[in-house]
Amino acid sequence: MPRKKKPAESGFVLYDVVYQDGSRSSHRKVPSAEIDPFDPTGSIRALLERQDRRIAEASGRPRGPIKSFTPSSS
């Protein structure tokens, strides 16, 4: 019988983001290699804000400030 392979790590952690205006963004990818182990909350927030700036530049629609973020449940 062939052996099953272990699932490879994707290298990303998924987060659900809530903005101060009440809007949500689900399953946002954050590269796990870029998360600072000494300040994970601050580095995750900075990475999400950087992504928001890039999205705003491309779409012309800025996002509001991040209120909170939590790891996605799936």
Backbone torsions as a table, in degrees:
resi	resn	phi	psi	omega
1	MET	NA	131.4	-179.5
2	PRO	-68.7	148.1	179.1
3	ARG	-81.6	143.4	177.6
4	LYS	-82.3	139.4	177.5
5	LYS	-82.2	145.8	174.1
6	LYS	-72.1	143.9	177.8
7	PRO	-64.9	135.2	179.3
8	ALA	-74.2	143.6	176.7
9	GLU	-68.2	137.0	-176.2
10	SER	-78.0	-22.1	-177.8
11	GLY	84.9	5.9	179.2
12	PHE	-128.1	152.7	171.9
13	VAL	-118.9	135.9	-178.6
14	LEU	-96.8	137.0	179.7
15	TYR	-130.5	145.6	170.9
16	ASP	-99.0	130.3	-175.0
17	VAL	-114.5	135.6	173.3
18	VAL	-115.5	130.7	-179.8
19	TYR	-97.7	162.4	-176.2
20	GLN	-63.3	-23.9	177.9
21	ASP	-83.3	1.3	177.8
22	GLY	95.5	-8.6	178.9
23	SER	-73.3	159.7	-176.7
24	ARG	-128.7	155.4	172.6
25	SER	-139.2	120.9	-174.8
26	SER	-102.3	151.6	173.5
27	HIS	56.6	47.5	176.8
28	ARG	-78.9	128.9	-178.4
29	LYS	-83.5	129.9	174.6
30	VAL	-124.5	123.4	179.7
31	PRO	-62.1	123.7	-176.8
32	SER	-65.0	-27.4	179.6
33	ALA	-69.0	-21.0	-178.1
34	GLU	-94.2	-1.8	179.2
35	ILE	-82.5	123.1	-179.6
36	ASP	-73.7	119.7	-178.6
37	PRO	-66.6	-19.9	-179.6
38	PHE	-89.1	-20.2	177.1
39	ASP	-144.7	67.4	-175.9
40	PRO	-63.0	-40.8	-178.1
41	THR	-63.3	-47.0	-179.6
42	GLY	-65.7	-40.6	-178.3
43	SER	-71.9	-36.1	177.8
44	ILE	-65.7	-44.6	178.3
45	ARG	-59.7	-44.5	-180.0
46	ALA	-63.0	-40.9	178.6
47	LEU	-65.4	-42.5	178.6
48	LEU	-65.4	-40.9	178.4
49	GLU	-65.3	-37.4	177.2
50	ARG	-64.3	-42.0	176.0
51	GLN	-61.1	-42.4	179.3
52	ASP	-61.3	-40.0	178.6
53	ARG	-63.4	-42.5	178.3
54	ARG	-63.2	-42.5	179.1
55	ILE	-64.4	-42.1	179.9
56	ALA	-63.8	-39.6	178.1
57	GLU	-63.2	-40.5	-177.8
58	ALA	-73.8	-37.4	-174.5
59	SER	-96.1	-21.5	-176.0
60	GLY	79.5	9.4	179.8
61	ARG	-122.8	103.9	-178.5
62	PRO	-71.4	150.2	175.4
63	ARG	-91.7	154.9	174.9
64	GLY	-78.7	178.4	178.1
65	PRO	-65.1	148.9	178.4
66	ILE	-76.9	129.1	177.1
67	LYS	-87.7	-48.8	-179.2
68	SER	-158.4	164.4	174.1
69	PHE	-148.3	147.3	179.9
70	THR	-138.4	152.3	175.5
71	PRO	-60.2	138.8	177.4
72	SER	-66.7	149.0	-177.5
73	SER	-84.7	-2.0	178.9
74	SER	-135.7	NA	NA
